[in-house]
Amino acid sequence: MQLRYVFTELSNGLRRNLTMHLAVVLTLFVSLALAGTGIMLQRQAALTEDTLGSELQILVNLCTENDPSKNPNCAGGEVTDAQRDRIEGAFDDSPEVASFDFQSKEEGYDKAKEILPAEVFAGPNPVVTVDNWPAAYWVTLADPTKADGVISAVQGLDGVSSIKDQREALGQIFGIMQALRVGSWIGSGVLLLAALLLVANTIRLAALARRREIAIMRLVGASTLYITLPFLLEALVTAAVGVALAGAALAGFQYFAIETGMAEIVTFLPWIDWNDWTQAMIGLWPPGIALLGPALTVIPTLLLTRKYIKV
């Protein structure tokens, strides 16, 4: 196989259909950037839910030795095993509870270190320690609109310090994330469809421009791979440029919108980092844009060239 011919045809093909290739690159760029944004927002929602709970959950804090809430339920000091058994029994008896998970002091303290200022954990007499951080139950509701029954059942039990019902606030946060994520995926899907149509038109135009060369190569016994390779390389070049532009856009989103933007304004939330950007680029599921971009150009090229090179 004469590689010089292949690369010459690649250069000629890119030059002949320059405007079509630019249209494919720009469409891929915008669609992949939107898809990557959706992936990053999905990871942000998962991170937020892992730290703060979901809109289906309430947090039941248990008593500590010197409970700051001054709740009469904590008159006996640290919650006992017997008190925990009664609290869990109330959860089991409530039809509003789908499930519940116990969070130890150590687990709660580790989560707190992710969202609270470092100053409260520093020094010889830190404000927050493992000992004064309460153990808790994360209670998942069967219906996010129904929690009054389980709240009234446990709030007066010995060992219960406080109940935090963050459904309204978290519902707004997750609602915004969901709207942005779904919107980005819908926009991405529409533009990816447009990219597929542009790829098909580009292949058709390229095959028509080379129909004489293809006919001659067929007559001299050139293999299908030899004829198809320039088309595949064109598809890879356009995909590589589109992925590179989309990756740069996502890097800008991570740095300007997240790290120097929202992370400095909303300090009580954990935020995605560059590891999440890497996953949006090369992750396997959902597929990163570095995999999605070439697939969107190479696969239709392989399918359509079988039709258009039959001269």
C-alpha positions as CSV (number, residue, x, y, z in Angstrom):
1,M,0.0,0.0,0.0
2,Q,1.4,3.4,-1.0
3,L,1.0,5.6,2.0
4,R,2.1,8.6,0.0
5,Y,-1.0,8.3,-2.2
6,V,-3.2,7.8,0.9
7,F,-1.9,11.0,2.5
8,T,-2.1,12.9,-0.7
9,E,-5.7,11.9,-1.1
10,L,-6.3,12.9,2.5
11,S,-4.9,16.4,1.8
12,N,-6.8,16.8,-1.4
13,G,-10.1,15.6,0.3
14,L,-9.7,18.0,3.1
15,R,-9.0,20.9,0.7
16,R,-11.8,20.0,-1.8
17,N,-14.5,19.9,0.9
18,L,-13.0,22.4,3.3
19,T,-16.3,24.2,4.2
20,M,-18.1,20.9,4.8
21,H,-15.3,19.7,7.0
22,L,-15.3,23.0,9.0
23,A,-19.1,22.6,9.4
24,V,-18.6,19.0,10.8
25,V,-15.8,20.2,13.1
26,L,-17.9,23.1,14.5
27,T,-21.0,20.9,14.9
28,L,-18.9,18.3,16.7
29,F,-17.3,20.9,18.9
30,V,-20.6,22.3,20.2
31,S,-22.3,19.0,20.5
32,L,-19.4,17.2,22.3
33,A,-19.0,20.2,24.6
34,L,-22.6,20.0,25.5
35,A,-22.4,16.3,26.0
36,G,-19.3,16.7,28.2
37,T,-21.0,19.4,30.2
38,G,-23.9,17.0,30.9
39,I,-21.5,14.3,32.1
40,M,-19.7,16.7,34.4
41,L,-23.0,18.0,35.8
42,Q,-24.1,14.4,36.4
43,R,-20.9,13.8,38.4
44,Q,-21.6,17.1,40.3
45,A,-25.1,15.9,41.2
46,A,-23.7,12.6,42.4
47,L,-21.0,14.3,44.5
48,T,-23.6,16.7,46.0
49,E,-26.0,13.9,46.8
50,D,-23.2,11.8,48.4
51,T,-22.3,14.7,50.7
52,L,-25.6,16.4,51.5
53,G,-28.1,13.7,50.7
54,S,-30.8,13.6,48.1
55,E,-34.1,15.4,47.9
56,L,-35.6,12.1,49.1
57,Q,-33.7,12.2,52.4
58,I,-33.9,13.7,55.8
59,L,-31.0,13.7,58.3
60,V,-31.6,12.6,61.9
61,N,-28.7,13.7,64.2
62,L,-28.1,11.8,67.4
63,C,-27.1,13.1,70.8
64,T,-23.4,13.6,71.7
65,E,-21.9,13.7,75.2
66,N,-22.2,17.5,75.5
67,D,-24.9,18.2,72.9
68,P,-24.9,21.9,71.8
69,S,-28.6,21.7,70.9
70,K,-29.7,21.6,74.6
71,N,-32.4,19.2,73.5
72,P,-34.2,17.5,76.5
73,N,-33.8,14.3,74.5
74,C,-30.1,14.5,75.1
75,A,-30.3,14.9,78.9
76,G,-28.7,11.5,79.3
77,G,-25.7,12.4,77.2
78,E,-24.4,10.2,74.3
79,V,-27.0,8.2,72.5
80,T,-27.1,4.6,73.8
81,D,-27.6,1.4,71.9
82,A,-31.0,0.9,73.4
83,Q,-32.1,4.4,72.2
84,R,-30.7,3.6,68.7
85,D,-32.8,0.4,68.7
86,R,-36.0,2.4,69.5
87,I,-35.2,5.0,66.8
88,E,-34.6,2.3,64.2
89,G,-37.8,0.7,65.3
90,A,-39.7,3.9,64.6
91,F,-38.2,4.0,61.1
92,D,-39.2,0.3,60.5
93,D,-42.8,1.1,61.6
94,S,-43.2,4.2,59.4
95,P,-44.7,3.6,55.9
96,E,-43.1,6.9,54.8
97,V,-39.6,5.4,55.2
98,A,-38.1,3.6,52.2
99,S,-34.8,2.9,53.9
100,F,-32.3,4.3,56.3
101,D,-28.5,4.2,56.8
102,F,-26.5,4.8,59.9
103,Q,-23.6,7.3,59.6
104,S,-21.0,7.1,62.3
105,K,-19.2,10.0,63.9
106,E,-16.1,9.3,61.9
107,E,-18.0,9.2,58.6
108,G,-19.8,12.4,59.3
109,Y,-16.6,14.1,60.4
110,D,-14.9,13.1,57.1
111,K,-17.8,14.6,55.1
112,A,-17.7,17.8,57.2
113,K,-14.0,18.3,56.3
114,E,-15.0,18.4,52.7
115,I,-17.4,21.3,53.0
116,L,-16.5,23.3,56.2
117,P,-13.6,25.8,56.4
118,A,-10.3,24.2,57.4
119,E,-10.0,26.7,60.3
120,V,-12.7,24.9,62.4
121,F,-10.6,21.7,62.4
122,A,-7.2,23.4,63.1
123,G,-5.4,24.4,66.3
124,P,-4.9,22.8,69.7
125,N,-8.6,23.3,70.5
126,P,-10.5,22.8,67.2
127,V,-14.1,23.9,67.1
128,V,-15.1,20.6,65.4
129,T,-13.7,17.3,66.5
130,V,-14.7,13.7,65.9
131,D,-16.1,13.5,69.5
132,N,-18.4,16.4,69.2
133,W,-19.7,15.6,65.7
134,P,-23.0,13.6,66.0
135,A,-23.7,10.2,64.6
136,A,-26.7,10.3,62.4
137,Y,-29.3,8.5,60.2
138,W,-29.9,9.3,56.6
139,V,-33.6,8.4,56.1
140,T,-34.7,7.9,52.5
141,L,-38.4,8.7,52.0
142,A,-40.8,6.7,49.9
143,D,-42.4,10.0,48.8
144,P,-40.4,13.2,49.0
145,T,-43.7,15.1,49.8
146,K,-44.5,13.0,52.8
147,A,-42.2,13.2,55.9
148,D,-44.4,14.6,58.7
149,G,-45.2,11.2,60.1
150,V,-41.7,9.9,60.5
151,I,-40.5,13.3,61.8
152,S,-43.2,13.4,64.5
153,A,-42.4,9.8,65.4
154,V,-38.7,10.3,66.1
155,Q,-38.3,13.9,67.1
156,G,-39.4,13.3,70.7
157,L,-37.4,10.1,71.2
158,D,-34.5,10.0,73.6
159,G,-31.2,10.1,71.8
160,V,-32.4,12.3,68.9
161,S,-30.7,15.7,68.9
162,S,-32.2,17.3,65.8
163,I,-33.8,16.6,62.4
164,K,-32.7,18.4,59.3
165,D,-35.2,18.5,56.6
166,Q,-33.4,20.0,53.5
167,R,-35.8,18.7,50.9
168,E,-36.9,22.1,49.7
169,A,-33.4,23.6,49.4
170,L,-31.9,20.4,47.9
171,G,-34.9,20.1,45.6
172,Q,-34.1,23.5,44.1
173,I,-30.4,22.6,43.7
174,F,-31.0,19.2,42.1
175,G,-33.8,20.7,40.0
176,I,-31.4,23.3,38.5
177,M,-28.7,20.6,37.9
178,Q,-31.3,18.3,36.3
179,A,-32.6,21.0,34.0
180,L,-29.0,22.0,32.9
181,R,-28.0,18.3,32.4
182,V,-31.1,17.4,30.4
183,G,-30.9,20.6,28.4
184,S,-27.3,20.0,27.5
185,W,-28.0,16.4,26.4
186,I,-31.0,17.4,24.3
187,G,-29.0,20.1,22.6
188,S,-26.1,17.7,22.2
189,G,-28.3,15.0,20.7
190,V,-29.8,17.4,18.1
191,L,-26.4,18.7,17.1
192,L,-24.9,15.2,16.9
193,L,-27.7,14.2,14.5
194,A,-26.7,17.3,12.4
195,A,-23.1,16.1,12.6
196,L,-24.0,12.7,11.3
197,L,-25.9,14.2,8.4
198,L,-23.0,16.5,7.6
199,V,-20.6,13.5,7.7
200,A,-22.8,11.6,5.3
201,N,-22.9,14.6,2.9
202,T,-19.2,15.1,3.1
203,I,-18.5,11.4,2.2
204,R,-20.9,11.6,-0.7
205,L,-19.3,14.8,-2.1
206,A,-15.8,13.4,-1.6
207,A,-16.7,10.1,-3.4
208,L,-18.3,12.0,-6.3
209,A,-15.2,14.2,-6.6
210,R,-13.0,11.1,-6.8
211,R,-15.3,8.9,-8.8
212,R,-12.8,8.6,-11.7
213,E,-9.9,7.7,-9.4
214,I,-12.0,5.2,-7.6
215,A,-13.1,3.6,-10.9
216,I,-9.5,3.3,-12.1
217,M,-8.4,1.8,-8.7
218,R,-11.3,-0.7,-9.0
219,L,-10.1,-1.7,-12.5
220,V,-6.5,-2.3,-11.3
221,G,-7.7,-4.4,-8.4
222,A,-7.2,-2.0,-5.5
223,S,-8.7,-3.3,-2.2
224,T,-11.7,-1.8,-0.5
225,L,-9.5,-0.8,2.5
226,Y,-7.0,1.0,0.2
227,I,-9.9,3.0,-1.3
228,T,-11.6,3.6,2.0
229,L,-8.5,4.7,4.0
230,P,-8.4,8.4,2.9
231,F,-12.1,8.7,3.9
232,L,-11.4,7.2,7.3
233,L,-8.4,9.5,7.9
234,E,-10.6,12.5,7.0
235,A,-13.1,11.4,9.5
236,L,-10.4,11.0,12.2
237,V,-8.9,14.4,11.5
238,T,-12.3,16.2,11.8
239,A,-13.1,14.2,14.9
240,A,-9.7,14.9,16.5
241,V,-10.1,18.7,15.9
242,G,-13.7,18.7,17.2
243,V,-12.7,16.7,20.4
244,A,-9.7,19.0,21.0
245,L,-11.9,22.1,20.8
246,A,-14.6,20.5,23.0
247,G,-11.9,19.4,25.5
248,A,-10.6,23.0,25.7
249,A,-14.1,24.3,26.2
250,L,-14.7,21.8,29.1
251,A,-11.3,22.8,30.6
252,G,-12.4,26.4,30.5
253,F,-15.8,25.5,32.1
254,Q,-13.9,23.6,34.9
255,Y,-11.5,26.4,35.6
256,F,-13.6,29.5,35.1
257,A,-17.1,28.4,36.0
258,I,-16.3,25.9,38.7
259,E,-12.9,26.4,40.4
260,T,-12.7,30.2,40.2
261,G,-16.4,30.7,40.0
262,M,-19.0,28.6,41.9
263,A,-16.5,26.9,44.2
264,E,-15.5,30.3,45.6
265,I,-19.1,31.6,45.9
266,V,-20.9,28.5,47.2
267,T,-18.4,27.1,49.7
268,F,-20.8,24.7,51.4
269,L,-21.0,22.4,48.4
270,P,-18.3,20.0,47.2
271,W,-17.4,20.6,43.6
272,I,-16.0,18.5,40.7
273,D,-12.3,18.6,40.0
274,W,-9.9,17.8,37.2
275,N,-10.4,14.1,37.7
276,D,-14.0,14.6,36.7
277,W,-12.9,16.5,33.6
278,T,-10.7,13.6,32.7
279,Q,-13.6,11.2,33.1
280,A,-15.7,13.4,30.8
281,M,-12.9,13.3,28.3
282,I,-12.0,9.6,28.3
283,G,-14.4,7.8,30.6
284,L,-15.9,4.5,29.4
285,W,-19.4,4.9,30.8
286,P,-20.9,7.3,30.1
287,P,-18.5,7.4,27.1
288,G,-16.2,10.3,27.2
289,I,-16.1,12.8,24.3
290,A,-12.7,11.4,23.2
291,L,-14.4,8.1,22.4
292,L,-17.7,9.6,21.3
293,G,-16.2,12.0,18.7
294,P,-14.3,9.4,16.6
295,A,-17.3,7.0,16.8
296,L,-19.6,9.6,15.4
297,T,-17.4,10.1,12.3
298,V,-15.7,6.8,11.8
299,I,-18.7,4.5,12.1
300,P,-20.9,6.3,9.5
301,T,-17.9,6.6,7.3
302,L,-17.3,2.9,7.3
303,L,-21.0,2.2,6.6
304,L,-21.5,4.8,3.9
305,T,-18.2,4.3,2.0
306,R,-19.3,0.8,1.2
307,K,-22.2,2.4,-0.8
308,Y,-20.4,5.3,-2.4
309,I,-17.2,3.6,-3.6
310,K,-19.1,1.0,-5.6
311,V,-18.3,2.7,-8.8
